[in-house]
Amino acid sequence: MGHPVPVTIDLNADLGESFGRWVLGDDEAMLGIVSSANVACGFHAGDPSTLRRTCALAAARGVAVGAQVSYPDLTGFGRRFLDVEPERLTDDVVYQIGALDGLCRAAGTRVRYLKPHGAMYNAVVHHDEQAAAVVAAVRDFDPRLPVLGLPGSALLRAAAAAGLRAVPEFLADRGYGPDGTLVPRSAPGALLHDAAAVAERAARMARDGVVVAVDGSEVAAVAESVCVHGDSAGAVAMARAVRAALEAAGQEVAPFAGPAR
């Protein structure tokens, strides 16, 4: 009797977030574990040399590069909401995708998807105007690029309505509220630090399509990609544990995005 064919799932992390002499995370180690890299585009983190080096490492290891776009907020690491006019936000996002894609080309790869960062990621869960502005940027730059975001978000609804591929993700080391949204970073239970517990909840999401919320309730969670943070303490060990748990649950870890264009 043959073995069952494994289901494919992506594993992503935020990378390329060092700036000059200031180093954040271990990109080289993480790129040996994940299948997709959400690479900063210079607005919240990342300088050109850091970003080109990260893209080159990703290309060498067969890791898909995604543009992790942000508000222009280096000081706040992109974690502060900015009430940007939709037209300007579209232009800001096009600019960021184009900058990273240029560095990708120089490194032998291409941008293969888009994911918002930080405050923008949280805003476009409910902010229809900003979600539409981000989607407009992807459509104008290259409508073949998938959009990665929170299931049920305004961003993914707008992407699907525009004919783009909308990819839902699960954030393995973030707390979830009973409504399926992320617990704010300022609230208790927002970040999980136990690698074994994080790995088990990722495997359960992949296997059963549920996650236990901070109030103890079970919430539906169906995703094509699992996110682990690359800048937290113990990030590399946690990423390894999550990948091992996914594979033990019968998942094949591979990029959700197609080959570089």
N, C-alpha and C positions, 0 to 999 in steps of 0.2 A: 504494500500500500504506500503510495507516494506521500510526501510531505505537503501540507497546504501551502499555497502560494502566499508569501507575506504581503501585507498591505504596505504601501509606501507612505511614509510621512517625512516631512522636512523638519530639520532642527536649525533654528536661527539664533544669532546673537548680535548685539550692537558692538561694532568694532571701529577702529580708526579714530578713536576719540582722544588720543594723545595730542598735545599741542606744543610744538617746539621742544624744549627740554623737559616739559612736564609730561610724565608718562602715566597713562591710565590703562590698567588691564594688561593682559598677556595675549596679544593678538596672535602671535605665532603659535602658541599652544592651543588656543581656541580654534584656530583654522585647521588644526589636526583632528577636531572633534565634530564641528558643525558642518552642515551641508549648504547653508546660506549665510552670508554675512551682510548685515545691515550697516553699511559704511557711512559714516558722517560725511557731510558735504561742505563743511567749513562754516556753517552758520551757527551751530551750537558747539562744535568741537572740530578738531582735525585741521592740520596745516597741509599744504600741497605735498610736501615730501612724505609726511606720515600717510596720507591717503594713497599716493602712488605706490608706496611700499606695501601697504595693506592689500591693495588691488592685485599687485604682482604676486604676493604670497597666496592669495585666494586663487588666482589663475593657475599657479603651479600645483595647487592641491585639488583642483576640480570643484572649488566652492563657488557657488553663484553669488554675484555681487548685486546687492540692492542699494538704491539711493535712499538713505535715511535723512529725509528733509526736515527742516525745523524753522521756527521763527528766528530772525536775526538776533540772537541773544547769547553771545559767547560768555558774558559775565555770569548769567544765570543758568548756563548749561542747557538752555532751551526748555527749562522747567517752569517758566512764567508765561501765562497767557498774554498774548498781544492781540488787541482788537484791530487787526489789519484789514484794510478794505479788500474785498474779493479780487478786484483786478490786480492790485499790487501783490496779493498773496499768490495768485496764479503766476505772475512774472517772477516772484521770488523762487517759486518751486521749479519753474522751467530753468532758471539760472542755475539752481543747485544740481538738477539732474544733468544738465549740459556740462557743468564743471567736472562732476565725478565721471561722466562718460568719457570726457577727454582724457582724464588720468587713467581710466580703465583701458582705453584704446592704446595708450602709450605702454601699458603693462600687459597687453596681449589678451584683453577680455573686453566685455561690455557691461553696462548696467542692464540687469535683467528683470528688475521689478522695483517698486517704490513702497516705502513704509514711512509714515510720519514718526517723528520723535517726540517724546516728552509731553509738554503741554499741548502741542498741536495734536498728538495722538489722542489725548483725552478730549480735546475740544471737538474734534470731528466725529466723536461718538454721537453727539447730540446737535452740534452747530451746523445746520443745513447749509448756510451760505459758505462757510469755510470749507466744508466737505466738498461742495460743488466746485469751489475754486481750485482745490487740490486736484480733483478729477479732471477739470478743464486743462490743467497744466500737463497731466499725463497724456490726455487725448491730443493736445497740441504738439507735444514732443514726440510721442510714439504710442499710438493706441494699442500696440501689441504688448506693452508692458503691463503685467499684472499689478494689482494693488493689494497690499497685505495690511490687514487691520482686524479690529475686534468684531466678532460675530454680532450681527444685528445692528451695527453702527450705521450712522448716516453716511459715512464714507463708503462703506461697502455697498449700501443701497444705491448711492449715486454712481458708483463705478459700474455696477451691473446695469443700471438704467442707461448709461452711456455706451454700453456694449463692450466694456473692459472686463477682464477676468478679475473677479473679486475673490480673494483668498482669505478665509478666516483663520485666525491663529489663537493659540492657547498660551498664556504666559505662566509658565510652570512655577516660578518663584514669586508670584504676586497673589495677594489675597483677593477673593471675589466676593462681591455683595450678593444678596439673594436675588437681585434683579439681573445678575450676570455681568455687571460692570465691575471695573477694578476698584478696590478700596483705595481712597486717596493716600498718598505717601505719608501724610501727616497723621493718619489715623492708625490705631492699633491693628495689628494683623495685616498690614499692607505688604510687608516683605517677609518671605520665609527663608530661613537660613539652614535648616536641617536637610542636607543633601539626600539622605535616604527617603525622607518624607516627600520632598519635592519630586524625586524620581518616581516614587510610587503613585503620586497623584497624576503625573504625566502619563504613566503607563495605564492608569485607570481611565483617564480621559480617552486615550487612544483605543482602549479595549471596550469600554462601556459607554462612552459619550457623556460622562457626568463629572462634576467637580463638587467637593464639599465647600460651601460658602462659610464665611466667618461666623454666621449664626447657627451653623450646624446643619442647615438644609442642603439638599442635593439640587444642583442646578445643571441643566442641560449644557453640555460643552462639546461641540463637534468642530474639529479644526483640521486643516491640511498641514499646518506647521506649528511647531512647539518652540516658544522663545525662552531662552535662558539668558540672564544678564551677564555681560562680559566684564563689568566693572566692579562687581561686588566682591567682598572677601570670600575666598574659597570658590571663586567662579569656575575655575578650570576643573576642580574636583567635582563640583556640582554638575557641570556639563557632561563630564564623563559618566557620572552616575545616571543621569537622565538618558543619555544615549544607550547605555547598557540595559536600562529598564525597558526602553522602547523596543530594542532588539529582542530582549527576552520575552516580550509580549507578542512577538511575531511580526514586528514592523521592520520594513527595510528603510533605513534612513537615506534619503536622497533629495536633491533640490526639487521644489515644486515648479520652478521656472524652467523653461526650455533652454536649449543651447544658446550661447551668445550669438547675437544676430550678425 
